[in-house]
Amino acid sequence: MSQSADNPLTFSCGATMSNRFMLAPMTNCQSHVDGTLSDDEYNWLTMRAKGGFGLTMTCASHVQAVGKGFPGQLGIFSDIHIEGHKRLAAGIKAQGSLAVVQLHHAGMRSPEDIIEGQCVSASNIEKYKTRGLSLAEVQQLKVDFITAAIRAQKSGYDGVEVHGAHGYILTQFLSSDINSRTDDYGGCLENRARLLFEITNGIRQACGPKFLLGVRLSPERFGMQLQEVKTICQRFIDEGQIDFLDVSLWDCFKMPEEEAYQDQTLLEHFTSLDYKNIKLTVAGKINSGNDVQKILDAKVDFVSIGRSGILHHDFPKQVIANPNFEPTPTPVTKDYLHNEGLSDKFVTYMKRWPDFVAE
C-alpha cells in the first residue's frame, strides 16, 4: 500500500515526523563568518518548519574550522556555536517539526581563501593542493564528528545527519579514485568505509538510542560506484545503528550512469533493498505534488525537498491540500525569494542555478 504524504512516520529511535516531507540540507551562505547563527538563517529555517516540513534539516554544518566549504556556513565545531543552535533547534521544534543538523566537513572541497590555508583529504592530491590526513588526524576527525553530534544533542536537536555524500571528506575516504591510503582507512571498501562507520557508531554510543541518526550518501560522481554505495547501505541496514539513509540521486527519475547497471532506474537500485527498521529518503528533482506521490509509491518512506522548498516555504501544506500542486515557474524575482524567507546572500547564491533568479 502506498503512503500518503500527510501520514506520520516514526523512526526506530522513537522520533516521529508529522508527515513525509523533509527540508533538504541546502547551502545558503547566510550565517556569520565565525559560523555562529544569523537571524537570516534562523528565519529561513523556522519559516520552513512553519510551512509544514515534518523534518527541517540545517545546511551542512562543519565539524572542524578547516572543513568549511562555503562562506557564511553554519558551524558546529566549537561551543561558541551552541547558543545559536539552541535558538534554532527550539524555533524549529516550536512549529512541530523535527530539528536535525547535518554534520559536514568539505575536505579537499574547502576553498583555500575561506579556510586561509591548505585543505585536507584522505590522501595527498596535487591537483587540488590537498594534504592527506595523518592517522592521528583521522582519529581527531572522528572525534570531532562525534563531539559535534554531542553539541547538537546539548543544543536540543532531535538528531543529526552525517554527510557522506557529494564529494566531501567522507566521500573522499569512500572513493577508490581519491583515497590512496595504505593504512586501515584505505584499500578495500571495508577500510575506505571504516571512518564513516566509526563516526556513526560513535555518535550512537555517545548520544544514546533515542537520538535520531541519519547518513547521507550519493551513488554517483566523485568516483563513487553504484554497487559499493549499495553495499554500504546494506551494511547500515544489517547493523541497525542508524535510523535513516538519505540517498542523494541528483535526479530520482534517471537511469544509472554506469552501463552495467542500466537494467533498472537509479531509484529502483535503492528501493530494491530490504531496509528492515531503517527508513529511506531520497533527493533529486522531486519538484511537484505528483513527483512526491511517485516517490512515496516507489516504497520510499519520506521525500527530501530542495528546490521547491526554496520556492515555497509551505510546499508540504500546498501538496497535502492539492496533490497535483505545481511549484511556481522559474525564473522568479528577488522580491519573490525575499518574501519566501531568503536573505540577499542566499538570493545571490541562488544565481548560480541556471534560470532560477530573474535579472
N, C-alpha and C positions, 0 to 999 in steps of 0.2 A: 504493500500500500504506500503510495507517495505521501510525502509530508506536506502539510500546509505551511506557508511562510509565517503564519502567526502562531504556530504551535510552540509551546515552551520546550526547552531542551535541557536535560540535567546531565552533567558530567560525572565521571566516576568519583571525583573528589567531593561531590555534593553541591557544587555551584550550579545555579540554574539561569539560563538565558530566557528572557521573556518571549523571544521569537527567534527566527532563524537568520537574522541579519547581524553581521559583524562589520564594523568600520575597519577597512584595511589600514595597516600602518603605512602612513604616507609622508614622504619628505616634504617639508613646508618652510623651512628656514626662518621660523618665527620666534625662536627663543633667544635669550641673551647670549652674548659672546662667551660667558663663563659656563654656559649650559643650564643656568637657572631658568625656571619657568617665567614666561612673559604673560601679560594679560591677553595678548593676541592668541597665544597658544591655548590658554585656558578657555577663552571664548569659543574658538573654533571647535574644540573637542566637546565641551559641555553642550554646545548647540546641537551636535550630532546625537549625543545621549538623549537630549530633549526631543530630538526628531524621531526617536523610536528605535535606534540601534540597540539590539539586545546585548551586544558586547561592543564596547568602544575601546579600540587599541590606540595607543600613542604612536607617534612616529618612532622610527628607530632611535633608541636612547643609548648612547655609548658608555661602555663599562670601563674604559681607560681613556685618559686625555689624548693619547696617541692614536686612538681608534676613531677619532672624529671624522665623519665622512662628508659633512657639508656645513656651510656657515649657518649659524642660528640653530644648531642641533640641540635638542633637549638632552641634557646629561644625567647620568645616574652613577657616576664614578666617584663621587665624593659626598660626604654628609652635608655639604652646603646645599645640595640639591633636595634634601628631604623635605624642607618646609614647603617648597613649591609642589612637590609630588603629593604631599598630604592634602594640599588645597585641591589639586587636580583630581585625585582619587575620590575625595569627598564630593566634589562637584559633579563628577560622572555618576557616582552611585546614588546621589540625591535624585537623579532622574530615572532611577530604576534600571540602569544599565550596569552590566559587569564592567569593571575597570581593570584593564590589563596593560602593562607596559612591555614594549618589545625591547629586549636586550641585544645590543649590537656592538660590533667592532668592525670597522671598514678594512683593516689590514692594508694591503697594497693599494686599495682604492681611497685611502686618506690623502687628500691633496697636500703637497708639501707646504704651500703657503698658509694652509689652515692650521696644520699641526706644528708649523715652524720647526721642521726637522725631517729626518728620514722616516719613511713609512716602513712598517714591518709586515712580515708574512710567514707562511710555513717554511719558505726557502728563500735564498738569495735569487732575485730576478733582475738582471741588469737592465732589461728593457724598461722596467718601472722604477729603477733605482731603489730597489727594495732589499732590506736586510732580513735574512732568516732569523727567527727567534732561537735563542739558546734553549736547552732543555729546562733550565731554571726559569726562563721567561715563559715557556709554555705552561709550566706549573703555576706561575703567577697569573697568567691569563685565565686559567681555570678558576683559581681562587677569586679573581676579580669579577668574573661572571656570577659566581655563586654569591659573593658579597653584595653584588648589585641586586640580586633577587631578594636577599635578606632585607636590603634597604627598601625595596619595593613593598615587601610584606609589612615592614615597620611603618611605611607611609600609608598603609590602608588599602593597597590594591588587592583585588581578588586573585590576581595571578600574574604570570609573566609568560611571554613567548620568547624562546631562544631563536635568534635569526641565523639560520644555517643556509640561507639562500643567496641568490643574486650576486655571486662572486665576492662576497665579503669574507672575513677571515676564516670562518668555519668552513665555508665552501672551498677556500684556498687550501685548507687541510684535506678536505674530502677529495679534491680534484687530482687525479693522477697526472694531469697536464701541468699543474702548478706545484704540487708537493713532490719534491725530490729528496726528502729526508731519508736517512738510513737508520734512524733510531726507532723506538717503539711507536712513533707518530707518523711514520712514512712507510711506503712499500705497498703491502696488501691492503685491501679495503678495510679489513678489521682494524689495522693500525691507523689508517687515514681517518677512520671514524671514531677512533679512541677518544679524542678530545671532546667531541660532541657528546658522546655517551657519559664521559666522566663529568662533564658540566651538568647535564640533565639529571643524572643520578645524584650528584652532589647537591643540586637545588632541592630535589625531592627529600633528601635526607635532612637538609638544613631547615627547610620550610614546612615539612610535615605533609601528611596525606590529604589535608583539606585545602591545600593551596593549588589553584588552577595552574597547570603547566602544559604549555604547547611548544611545538617546534615547527619552524618554517623551513621548507626545503623547496628547491626548484630543480626539475629534471633535465633542463637543457641550458646551453650556454656555459661559458667559463669552464669547459672541459668536463662538465657533469654528464655521466652516461645514464640513460634511462634505467637500464637493468640494475645498476649499482644503487640508484636512488630508491628503486622498488625494494631492493634487498635491505636497505637501511630502514625503510618504512616497516617492512616485515619484522625486523628485529625490535623496533619500538613497540609494535603490536604484541609480539611474543613476550617481551619483558614486562610490559604493562606498567611502566613507571610514569608515563605521561598521560595527559587527559585528551589531547587532540593533536592531530597533524594538520598543518596548514600548507597545502601544496600549491605553489605559485606556478601556474601553467602558461602565463603570458597571454594565452588565448585558450579558453576552455573548450572551444569547438573545433580545434585544428588537429591535424594528424601529426605524429611524431616526426622530428627531423631525421632521425635515424631510419634508413630504408628498411632495415631488418625487422623493425617493429611496427610497420605500417599496416599490419593486419587488423588493427583497431585504433580508435582515436586515442589521443594522449590522455584524455579524461578516463576512457574505459580501462586503460592500463592501470589506473589507480583505483577506480571503483570496483575492479575485479578482485581486489584483495579482501580478505575477511578481517574486518577491523576489530572484531570481538568487542572489548569495552572502550576502545579508543574512538573518538569522534573525528570525522573528516570535514575539513573545509577546503575549498579551492578558490583561486582568484584568477581573473583574466577575462576581460571583456564581458562580464556579466552586467549588462547595461540597463535592460528593461525588465518590466514585470514578467514578461514571457520568458526571458533568459533565466530569471530567478527560478521559475517553476520547472524549466527544463533541467536545471542543475539539481534541484531537490528531487525530481523524478528519477534522476540517474543515481540515486542512493547516496547522495552527498548530504551530510547532516545539517550543515549551515553554509551560507554563502558569504564570501568576503568581497565587500563592495568598495571600490576606489573612485573611479571617475564619476559615477552617478551620485556618490556620497558628497563629492565636491559640488556638483551642480544643484543638488537638493539635500539640504540638511535633514529633511524629513522624508527621504526616499523610502524607508521602511513603512512609514504611515501611508504614504501615497500608494505603494504597491499593495498593502493589505486592504486599503479602501477600493483599489481598482487594479486587479491582477493583470490588466493589459496596459498598465501605465508605461508611457514612453518618456524618457528624460527630454528636457528642452534641447532643441538643436544647438549645436555649436557652429561658429564661434559665439561666445557671449561677451557682453561688455564688462569692463572693470567694475562699474557700478553694480551690475548684477551679482558679480562674485563678492563684492564688499557686503552686499545685502545677505549673502549666504555665509557670512562669517569669515571670509578670507581677508587677511591684512594685505597692505601694499606689498610686503616682502613675498608673501605667498602668491599673490597675483603675478608678480614679476617672475617667480619661479615657474608658474604655470605657462608662461610664454614659451617655455621650452617645448611644450606639447604642440604639435602642428595644428593650426586652425582651431585652437581652443579659446584664446582670448582675442577679441576683436580689436584691431588697431584704431 
